[in-house]
Amino acid sequence: MGFRKKNKSPPVLSHEFVIQNHADMVSCLAMIILLGLMFEVTAKFAIMFITVQYNVTQVLADEKSEPVNLYQYGPKDVATVFFYLLIAVILHALIQEYILDKMNRRLHLSKTKHSKFNESGQLAAFYLFSFIWGCSILTAEDFATNPTFLWEGYPHTHMVFQVKFFYICQIAYWLHALPELYFQKVRKEDIPRQLYYICLYVVHITGAYVLNLHRLGLVLLVPHYLVELLFHASRLFYFSDENKQKGFTLWALLFVIARLLTLTLSVLTFGFGLPRTEKQGFSLAEGNFNVLTIRMTCLAAICLTQAWMMWKFINFQLKKWREHSQNQASKKKTVSPKSKPHKREPTRGGAANGVVKPDDKTSPRARKAKAS
């Protein structure tokens, strides 16, 4: 891990060396970019990495109002995403080193639980931050009072600073998760599962950003992040105490609601809203992608993703139900029923415990007296 001191240093530039010191290397690279601001020759290149590009000043119709700074997207955003990808790697190492590793030492988890605990800890922190940030943006947009803002005025080529920076950070975070699979030594059996959802996040968020559907993307991300936050927080509590499983019940309920909300808003936007807007057609210069092919492709991608998530959800619930049934069956086997006391049967010849009772009519003494 980054920032961790080791007694025995591995060979320079070996796999172990890169894994242990990757955060330090990335920090040096980020510092080099920041130092570029100090020199006039390199400042214009360094600014391209650090600050948000494509600023557009828009003057409103009201003369008394001040000009509004809006932003568009362009090729230079790749440099900005790269810089904040480096920042995400550094923050990932800090959370791992100073929070998660210390908690792992106290819990003494197995290797499997250790890997899942680290994954949930990192994602819970990111989901919490993104959910709060997304809610603050939606509050300013007044989406609750005006849902039609999802498609009104499309194409939405201009964004406020918070929206563009939000998307830059989202893309950077999910791209940084790809090299983290190597840096964190993720188990081979866990890599395909994590690759699936990382690639889905990158494709969907980048698609919403490039196709000027950032309003819809933001509205769909916020409830989804809330559900994922609840799941990973519940899993963290479960690893600390296996009796704490109530959070999974609430997560299951909200998961289904979030899937229905996602499908409803997507069908409403692509099926009813965008086809009725004034600007129809395809134009790269204007950023207009309001054609039937793109609308149906986007809607199909969202529906297939939701179907895949529901399939994984159902399998997860069935697996939990089987494990619960097996645990209940094993508990019933371990608890033995109370045994009832059995009456002792007399031995042959009326003797019990080797003693012949004198009043026993079937005893030899009784038979001799009777014969005489």
Secondary structure, 3 states (H helix, E strand, C coil): CCCCCCCCCCCCCCHHHHHHHHHHHHHHHHHHHHHHHHCHHHHHHHHHHHCCCCEEEECCCCCCCCCEEEECCCCCHHHHHHHHHHHHHHHHHHHHHHHHHHHHHHHCCCHHHHHHHHHHHHHHHHHHHHHHHHHHHHHHHCCCCCHHHHCCCCCCCCECHHHHHHHHHHHHHHHHHHHHHHHCCCCCCCHHHHHHHHHHHHHHHHHHHHCCCHHHHHHHHHHHHHHHHHHHHHHHHHHHCCCCCHHHHHHHHHHHHHHHHHHHHHHHHHHHHHHHCCCCEEECCCCEEECHHHHHHHHHHHHHHHHHHHHHHHHHHHHHHHHHHHHHHHHHHHCCCCCCCCCCCCCCCCEECCEECCCCCCCHHHHHHHHC
